[in-house]
Amino acid sequence: MRYVIYTRKSTEEDDRQVLSIEAQLVELREFAAKEKLEIVTSFEEAKTAKEPGRTKFAEMLAFLESGKADGILSWHPDRLARNSVDGGRIIHMIDQGKIKSLRFPVFWFEPTPQGLFMLNIAFGQSKYFVDNLRENVKRGLRQKIRNGVWPGWAPVGYINNPKTRMVDIDEAKADKVRTIFVLYATGKYTLYSLSNWCKENGLRSNTSKDICVSNIHKLLQNIFYIGLMKYKGEVFEGTHKPLISKKLFDKCQEILNQRGKPQKVKKHTFAFLGFMKCSSCGASITAEKQKGHNYYRCTKKKGACQEKHYLREEELVKQVKDFLTKVSLTSQDKEKILNELNKEDQQAKEQAKQTVQNLKVELAQVEQKLEKLLDVYLNEVISTDEYTKRKHKLINQKLNLQDKIKDFEQNGLSWLEPAKEFLSNLEKANNLKNIGSNHILQNRKWLFEPQIPYQMVEKQTQNLTFPKWCPGEDSNLHALRH
């Protein structure tokens, strides 16, 4: 009787179960020589048998159906099948007489009703082992994710630690991944340009592949980078260190959503559009492009207008530059304003301490809500979908509070230094809306009402969110020198 040898290991990776097939072949050939079995050929396969679809297994069955061999020699029935479909095919071919014999060094089989019954039991045990192992693995993964440890491969910027079984920051890639978020948040970079940026800066995936556009899109949406993990539709808090803040992550999501919608195409960009009004009729000043130059004129939307002139953008820029070179602030005025700012800085620091304390109380309340929500879910009061939605909302609140606390503790209100820098560079007056109001266009001339230095500083620092303060009585504080 002619036999084929079938050997199999459960993984395609070369560095795992390295000796499995080789060991099987040695043992089976020694068994064949001892039992004086004729071996026609052998089939070797590195693939799991828990699902149908093995290539070599199908080739072996086709070889047997063609009559080129009569039986199979394998180490154990679980090498042949660990699923009902493949096990059923073996038994069906035995019933048809296409497989006349099965031989195993560690299992007895004869093509009799009793032998087929025992083979069925062996296949059933193999399937039970796989099913039970699958459930045990799933249970372990669920527990691992509940403990805050990612159970899969780490995304780029992180690395799996084989010793601790944790996920650590990849110091060689973390800064580059962080830069991707920062660049995209500016709104000046596309997914395609960021993919090219990765190639130029040598950033590759953890499998050493190029990071393509679709990879960039997934990376920007991955909540793993803010310390969260999404598993089976549920969000969990991770023990790994976040690479970016939630504020930065949310900014990237906002830009992704905006770019996913149809965008209005702007034909031209005009620097001073919406900046001035007509001196004659009060209508807005519009802009248009003619012969390669930008011109500004009255829209005449309020009726007939006496203003007939067009102002070329180059001339308007010259007028603005001429004025900005004259704006300055005396050292005396600057010193007075700085003294007031320093006083406000001390008060702001005290307010910051109280704010941090309030935020920590709010954070503790959110954490208590998460614990209560879990108790309610375990008591089957709410559904899984409802639990997932509420949990996701609370975790987002928690992250926002943690970001605010971190910002206050590390940077305070962060307005004093920008305010000082603004004062030091006030002579540059690079924001036209800060240095004046009622900007009008009259007979090709840009005119406006200048603001006093205190108003300019107050307007700038209000944008930095610190308490308003009152000016002193010294009239020099309100002097604008030319």
Number of C-alpha atoms within 10 A of each C-alpha: 12 18 25 23 22 24 25 24 20 15 15 13 11 9 8 11 14 13 12 14 17 14 11 20 20 11 14 21 16 13 17 19 11 9 9 11 16 13 18 13 14 16 13 17 19 18 18 17 24 20 14 16 13 15 10 18 22 13 12 19 17 12 15 21 15 10 12 14 22 20 21 22 25 26 21 20 24 20 18 21 25 25 21 16 13 21 22 14 13 19 17 13 15 18 15 10 13 18 22 19 17 22 22 16 14 9 14 13 16 14 17 11 10 11 13 16 13 16 22 18 13 19 23 18 16 23 21 14 14 16 15 12 12 12 11 12 12 12 11 13 17 16 13 14 20 15 13 17 20 26 17 10 11 18 17 21 22 24 17 19 12 8 6 8 11 17 22 16 20 16 11 11 18 16 14 18 21 16 13 19 21 17 14 22 19 11 14 8 14 16 18 13 13 21 20 17 16 19 14 9 9 13 22 16 16 18 7 8 9 16 21 17 16 11 14 20 16 10 18 19 14 16 17 23 26 20 20 22 22 16 14 7 10 14 21 22 20 21 17 20 15 16 18 20 17 20 14 16 20 14 17 21 16 14 14 19 10 11 12 9 8 7 8 6 6 6 6 10 11 14 11 14 13 11 16 23 22 22 22 16 17 17 19 20 21 19 22 15 15 9 5 6 10 18 19 22 23 26 17 19 12 11 8 9 16 12 17 11 15 16 18 18 18 11 14 18 13 11 14 13 13 11 11 19 12 13 17 18 20 14 10 11 19 17 13 15 21 16 11 14 21 13 11 16 19 11 12 19 14 11 14 17 14 12 15 19 13 12 17 16 11 15 19 12 12 17 15 12 15 19 12 12 19 15 12 14 16 13 9 11 11 13 11 13 11 11 19 16 13 14 20 18 13 16 18 14 16 19 19 16 18 16 15 18 21 14 14 17 13 10 10 19 17 16 18 19 10 13 20 18 10 18 23 14 13 20 15 15 19 13 12 13 15 18 21 16 15 14 18 21 27 18 14 17 13 18 18 13 11 18 17 17 26 19 16 20 19 20 15 17 20 13 9 15 11 18 13 12 11 8 15 13 8 10 9 13 20 17 15 17 11 10
